[in-house]
Structure formats: C-alpha cells, structure tokens
Amino acid sequence: MKDLVKSNGRKQGKRRIKGGMVTKPTAGGVIADIVITAIVALAAFICIIPMWHVLMSSISDGYDIYNYSGIALVPRGEVTFGAYKELFAFQDGLLWIGLMNTFIYTFGTVGIGVCINVCAGYALSRKTKLGPVMALLCVFSVMFSGGMAPLYWVVDSLHLTNTYFSVILTECTMGMSMVLAGMAFKSVPEDTVEAARIDGAGHIRVMFQIMLPQCINIFMVTILMTFINSWNSYVGVQLYNGFDSNLYSLQLVIDQFKQVIDSLMSGGTPPYEMYPVQFAGIIFTTLPIMIAMPFFQKQLERGVITGAVKG
C-alpha cells in the first residue's frame, strides 16, 4: 500500500497544475522548455564571456596578453595582480577621486531625479486643465532634442560648468521617466485617493503615503535606469567638467588610463606590464554595478503593493 502511494505521488509530482487541473507535460511543451533554456543559456554566455575575457586579461602577464589576439579564457602567462596595483597608484590616486565623484554624481542624480519624477508623475496623473499639455511636452522632449551645444550654452550661462550640479541637474530625469511616473500614479484606484481626502489628507500625504507605496515597483525601474546611466556617465562629465581633474568621474579616469597606456605602448620600448591596467580599470568600474544589481532585482521582483479601498 505504501509503495502504491509513493508511486502515485511521484507520478503526480511530474505533472503540472494548470487552471486548477493536473495535466501532464506535453512533448511540445518539453521541447519548448529545452529550446528556451538553450537560448537563455546562449544569451547569458554571450553576455558573460566579454567580461570574463577582461577579468582574465587583468591578471595576465602584460607581454603575453598584448601579443594574444584571441579570447582569454584563462590567464595568459604568469598570474599577477600588478595591474591593480598600478591602477590604484595612477597619478597619485586619481582613481579614488573619480570613485568619490562618481558616488556624488550618482546619488545626487538619483535623489533629485526621484523627487522630480514623483512630483511630476503625481501632477500628470491628476485631472487638470494643463495635464494633457504637460504630458505632450514630456513626450515631445523625448522625440526631439536641441542638441549638446544649446544645452552646454544654457549650463554655462547659469555658471554651472566645473561643478557637480552641471551633471546632476542635466541627467537627473527625462521626459519618459515623468510619463512613466504619471502612468504609475494613474494605476492607483481613485477610490483610495478619495478615501484619503475624506480623512483630511492633502496632496503631499496622498502622494507619498497613499499612492507612491502602491506603485513603488515602477519607480524602482526608473531608479535603476537612472542609477546605471549616472554611474556610466561619460559625455556629460567630459563636456561640463572635463577641464578639472578633481571633478572627473570613474569613466573619465578610465579614459585617461587608456590614453596614457596607448601613448606608452606606441613608444620604442613599450612597458608591457602597463597594458593590463586598462582591463583592471574596467573590472573596478563595473564591479559596483554587479554588486548592486541583485539588490535592485530583489526590489523589482517584490513589487510591494500596500493600501486598501475603504467602503
């Protein structure tokens, strides 16, 4: 009897539940799962292999990796961490200045951008006379741009060049983020807002305590995209703060590394030990993003939705 129960349990464990009914996996479903898994595995491999090549190159012997033209699946020559030592000592610690500036740019951009997106999204979600006009202007700014020259002229005329605010204020948000924020607020049931207003809640309380917690998952997407774009910012820092090395971001510092290394390697007796430094810089710059991504992913999947509709 026990053997019969175990056998039935194993058979049912191999079945799938669909629409409240237990169904057996079909041959087509199994084949589709295999194909999808293979495609995802291939895509993951394609994404991982370049970073793996950079990692192996950063701990390889300079001469061997310089004269190697393939993908480095293993360290070439003797394993050494001298590239990281040279990286941290480059121009009296310029890397640490770039890291500090990148943190300032990133957290300043994300913080101000969240405040602007929340306020703009709330305004766009309310039924006002100028709401459609403001939404149209946001969409218009996504499709058309005046270019970098007019933007630089505006920033320079406000005396913001060679300051942190020149990058933070120009990259903290964009029209599409405001439109997404407005759509997120519109997804909140109006009965919830009306119930809060009956209890005496004003715009600020409704916006931050009632509506925002119910659509925080969409805002996490905008926060994630703003964080990644700000961390990888290069053009804005070079354009506005490129004349002051004390305001360099990590990306600009890495570019300085590459320029110096290229000039050294083009000389008569190139210092091969400096060649892996550029790969070490890429690893050092990418590592914080790789560490932060799992935490963002957890928040995105959680999708916290709170609040209730009063009857």
C-alpha positions in Angstrom: 0.0 0.0 0.0 2.8 2.4 0.9 4.6 1.6 -2.3 1.4 2.4 -4.3 1.0 5.7 -2.5 4.7 6.6 -3.2 4.3 5.6 -6.9 1.2 7.8 -7.3 3.0 10.7 -5.5 5.9 10.5 -7.9 3.7 10.5 -10.9 1.7 13.5 -9.7 4.9 15.3 -8.9 5.9 15.1 -12.6 2.6 16.6 -13.6 1.8 20.3 -13.9 -1.1 22.2 -12.4 -2.9 24.4 -14.9 -6.2 26.2 -14.2 -6.7 24.2 -11.1 -6.4 20.9 -13.0 -3.4 18.5 -13.0 -2.1 18.0 -16.6 0.8 16.0 -17.9 3.6 18.0 -19.7 3.2 17.6 -23.5 6.1 16.7 -25.8 5.8 20.2 -27.4 6.0 21.8 -24.0 9.1 19.9 -23.1 10.8 20.8 -26.4 9.8 24.5 -26.0 11.3 24.5 -22.5 14.6 23.0 -23.8 14.8 25.5 -26.7 14.0 28.4 -24.4 16.6 27.2 -21.8 19.2 26.8 -24.5 18.5 30.3 -25.9 18.7 31.9 -22.5 21.9 30.0 -21.7 23.5 31.1 -25.0 22.5 34.8 -24.3 24.0 34.5 -20.8 27.2 33.1 -22.3 27.4 35.9 -24.9 27.0 38.5 -22.1 29.4 36.9 -19.7 32.3 35.9 -22.0 33.5 39.5 -22.7 33.6 40.4 -19.0 35.4 37.1 -18.3 38.0 37.9 -21.0 38.6 41.3 -19.4 39.0 39.7 -16.0 41.5 37.1 -17.2 43.4 39.8 -19.1 43.6 42.0 -16.0 45.5 39.2 -14.1 47.6 38.1 -17.1 51.2 38.8 -17.9 51.4 42.1 -19.9 53.6 40.8 -22.7 51.6 37.6 -23.2 48.2 39.3 -23.3 49.5 42.1 -25.5 50.6 39.6 -28.2 47.5 37.4 -27.8 44.7 38.0 -30.3 42.0 35.6 -29.1 39.6 35.4 -26.1 41.4 34.9 -22.9 39.5 32.1 -21.2 42.4 31.6 -18.7 45.2 34.0 -17.6 47.9 34.3 -20.1 51.4 33.7 -18.7 52.1 34.1 -15.0 49.1 35.2 -12.9 49.8 38.7 -11.4 47.8 41.4 -9.8 50.3 44.1 -10.6 47.8 45.8 -12.9 45.5 46.6 -10.0 48.5 48.0 -8.0 49.4 50.3 -10.9 45.7 51.2 -11.3 45.4 52.4 -7.7 48.7 54.4 -7.8 47.9 56.1 -11.2 48.5 59.9 -11.0 48.6 59.9 -7.2 45.3 58.2 -6.6 43.2 59.8 -9.3 41.1 56.6 -9.3 39.8 57.3 -5.8 39.0 60.9 -6.7 37.0 59.5 -9.7 35.2 57.0 -7.4 34.2 59.7 -4.9 33.0 62.0 -7.7 31.0 59.1 -9.3 29.3 58.4 -6.0 28.4 62.1 -5.7 27.1 62.3 -9.3 25.1 59.0 -9.0 23.4 59.6 -5.6 22.8 63.2 -6.4 21.2 62.4 -9.7 19.1 59.5 -8.3 17.9 61.5 -5.3 16.9 64.6 -7.2 15.5 62.5 -10.1 13.2 60.5 -7.8 11.8 63.7 -6.2 11.2 65.3 -9.7 9.6 62.1 -11.1 7.3 61.6 -8.1 6.1 65.2 -8.2 5.8 65.3 -11.9 4.0 61.9 -12.1 1.5 63.0 -9.4 0.8 66.2 -11.3 0.3 64.3 -14.6 -2.0 61.8 -13.0 -4.4 64.4 -11.7 -7.2 65.7 -13.9 -6.1 69.3 -14.6 -6.6 71.6 -17.5 -2.9 71.7 -18.4 -2.3 68.0 -17.7 -2.5 66.9 -21.4 -0.3 69.8 -22.5 2.4 68.9 -19.9 2.3 65.2 -21.0 2.6 66.3 -24.6 5.7 68.4 -23.7 7.3 65.5 -21.9 6.7 63.2 -24.9 8.0 66.0 -27.3 11.2 66.2 -25.3 11.8 62.5 -25.8 11.4 62.7 -29.6 13.2 65.9 -30.2 16.3 67.5 -28.7 18.1 70.8 -29.1 21.5 69.1 -29.1 24.5 69.3 -26.8 25.6 72.8 -27.9 22.5 74.6 -26.8 22.5 72.6 -23.6 26.1 73.5 -22.9 25.3 77.2 -23.5 22.4 77.1 -21.0 24.6 75.3 -18.4 27.5 77.7 -19.0 25.2 80.8 -18.8 24.0 79.6 -15.4 27.6 79.3 -14.3 27.2 75.6 -13.5 30.2 74.3 -15.5 33.0 72.8 -13.4 30.5 72.0 -10.7 28.7 68.8 -9.7 25.3 70.3 -10.5 26.2 70.6 -14.2 26.0 66.8 -14.5 23.4 66.1 -11.8 20.7 68.6 -13.0 21.1 67.7 -16.7 20.9 63.9 -16.1 18.6 63.5 -13.1 15.5 62.8 -15.2 13.9 62.9 -18.7 10.5 63.2 -20.2 9.9 59.5 -20.5 10.5 58.9 -16.8 7.9 61.5 -16.0 5.4 59.9 -18.3 6.0 56.5 -16.7 5.6 58.1 -13.3 2.3 59.6 -14.3 1.1 56.2 -15.7 2.1 54.6 -12.4 0.1 57.0 -10.4 -2.9 56.6 -12.6 -2.9 52.9 -11.9 -3.8 53.6 -8.3 -7.5 53.2 -7.7 -9.2 56.6 -7.4 -11.3 55.3 -4.5 -8.2 55.0 -2.4 -7.4 58.7 -3.1 -10.9 59.8 -2.4 -10.9 57.9 0.9 -7.7 59.6 1.9 -9.0 63.0 1.1 -12.2 62.4 3.1 -9.9 61.6 6.1 -8.3 65.0 5.6 -5.1 64.0 3.7 -3.5 66.7 1.5 -1.6 66.4 -1.8 1.7 65.7 -0.1 0.3 62.9 2.1 -1.7 61.4 -0.7 1.3 61.5 -3.0 3.9 60.0 -0.6 1.9 57.9 1.8 -1.1 56.7 -0.2 -0.2 56.5 -3.9 3.6 56.1 -4.0 3.7 52.8 -1.9 1.2 51.2 -4.3 3.3 51.8 -7.4 6.8 51.7 -6.0 7.8 48.8 -8.3 7.5 51.1 -11.4 9.6 53.8 -9.7 12.2 51.2 -8.9 12.6 50.7 -12.6 13.3 54.4 -13.2 15.6 54.5 -10.2 17.6 51.5 -11.6 17.9 53.1 -15.0 18.9 56.4 -13.6 21.5 54.8 -11.4 23.0 52.8 -14.2 23.1 55.8 -16.6 24.6 58.1 -14.0 27.2 55.6 -13.0 28.2 55.1 -16.6 28.0 58.8 -17.4 30.9 60.0 -19.5 29.8 62.6 -22.1 28.2 64.9 -19.6 31.2 64.9 -17.2 33.7 65.4 -20.1 31.6 68.2 -21.6 31.0 70.2 -18.4 33.8 69.2 -16.1 36.5 67.9 -18.4 39.0 70.7 -17.6 39.1 69.9 -13.9 40.6 66.6 -12.9 39.2 66.9 -9.4 35.7 66.5 -10.9 36.5 63.5 -13.1 34.2 60.5 -12.9 35.4 56.9 -13.0 34.6 56.7 -16.7 36.7 59.7 -17.4 39.5 58.4 -15.3 39.5 55.1 -17.2 39.6 57.1 -20.4 42.7 58.8 -19.1 44.2 55.5 -18.3 43.7 54.3 -21.8 45.2 57.4 -23.4 48.3 57.2 -21.3 48.7 53.4 -21.9 48.2 53.9 -25.7 50.9 56.5 -25.8 53.3 54.3 -23.7 52.6 51.2 -25.9 53.3 53.2 -29.1 56.8 54.0 -27.9 60.0 52.3 -28.8 60.2 50.1 -25.7 56.6 49.7 -24.5 56.1 48.8 -20.8 54.1 45.7 -21.3 53.3 45.5 -17.6 51.1 48.6 -18.0 48.9 47.1 -20.7 46.6 45.0 -18.4 45.9 48.2 -16.3 43.1 49.2 -18.7 41.4 45.8 -18.2 41.8 46.2 -14.4 40.1 49.6 -14.6 37.1 48.1 -16.4 36.7 45.5 -13.7 37.0 48.1 -11.0 34.4 50.3 -12.7 31.9 47.5 -13.4 32.1 45.7 -10.0 29.8 48.1 -8.1 27.1 47.7 -10.7 27.4 43.9 -10.5 27.1 44.1 -6.7 24.2 46.4 -6.7 22.1 44.6 -9.4 21.0 41.7 -7.1 19.5 44.2 -4.6 17.7 46.1 -7.3 16.4 42.8 -8.8 15.0 41.8 -5.4 13.1 45.0 -5.1 11.8 44.8 -8.6 10.5 41.3 -8.2 9.0 42.0 -4.8 6.7 44.7 -6.2 5.3 45.8 -2.8 1.7 46.9 -3.1 0.0 48.3 0.0 -3.1 50.2 0.8 -6.8 49.5 0.8 -10.1 50.8 -0.6 -12.5 52.0 2.0 -16.1 51.2 1.5 
